[in-house]
Amino acid sequence: MCSPQESGMKAVGVRMVTRSRSRGPGAGPQGVGDDAASLRIGEAAAAGRKGSGPVKRQRKAQRLSVAYEASGDEKGAGTEHLPAPAWEPPDWRKQLENIQTMRSGRDAPVDQLGVEHCYDRSAPPKVRRYQVLLSLMLSSQTKDQVTAGAMQRLQACGLTVDSVLRMDDSTLGTLIYPVGFWRSKVKYIKQTSAILQQHYGGDIPASVPELVALPGVGPKMAHLAMAVAWGTVSGIAVDTHVHRIAGRLRWTKKATKSPEETRAALEEWLPRELWSEINGLLVGFGQQTCLPVRPRCQACLNRTLCPAARGL
């Protein structure tokens, strides 16, 4: 890559400007300065002739600095182009504002029975975190009311890693029934509890990769566990409600086929300060208004902004 001087010299239509560094602020025109210098030299020569020896005539060379101005065609050449702004849905801010307005009452099932309300707040921190994880494992494919009931029955029997490992499968199954896929969840809860006891001292991992490595724990559960149990926003928790609503509002650049694809697409543009609230906001919206079947579009403030509702 050539230097700025070289690129300027090669340019067509370059104008050269010279400036003398010897002239300070307030100096007069160049002609006046040259005449004064000649006058001083003449006086010195005359004085020398009166003396005993020859006088050396010295003239201090002026150092010139050269500046170059590029022609109009070259202005901006070599300037780095700013990256194009990231994609974002055209109406998402107004859509989000409308959803926040519709959810201002905080009266959906998730607001009273979600994971934040399913653990024993009087328990030691390690036990509370374990209960958060178990409530998330039970909540998969299960309504919040059913999950909350199962958690209450488990807590009545003392819900800790040790107490769960002491239970036989039949007892555990009876306590969590009728959560969705309860038989599989009995197996996953036992396996996960054993891992937590052996490798984490009865606590839960503090990272998403370690959490999703546990039997029966998916990405949505892991991100919610990080937020609720550890107070860390690690990503957007996307369940079926968030996945469905994001698709209807066209909040993804292209159609997504799974909650995990939707999570990755949302995290590309949604401001990070909204990541912690978007799950609860959209889950409640999906429970009350944007239902899986027969959504209540006529009662929705986004009915004119939602691509899925147009024409209704």
Secondary structure as UniProt FT lines:
FT   HELIX           4..10
FT   TURN            12..13
FT   STRAND          15..20
FT   TURN            21..22
FT   TURN            25..26
FT   HELIX           30..50
FT   STRAND          64..69
FT   HELIX           72..74
FT   TURN            75..78
FT   TURN            90..91
FT   HELIX           92..102
FT   TURN            103..105
FT   HELIX           109..113
FT   HELIX           115..117
FT   TURN            121..122
FT   HELIX           125..139
FT   TURN            140..141
FT   HELIX           144..156
FT   HELIX           161..166
FT   HELIX           169..176
FT   TURN            177..178
FT   TURN            180..181
FT   HELIX           182..199
FT   TURN            201..202
FT   HELIX           208..212
FT   TURN            215..216
FT   HELIX           219..229
FT   HELIX           240..248
FT   TURN            249..250
FT   HELIX           259..267
FT   TURN            268..269
FT   HELIX           272..274
FT   HELIX           275..288
FT   HELIX           297..299
FT   TURN            301..305
FT   TURN            307..311
//
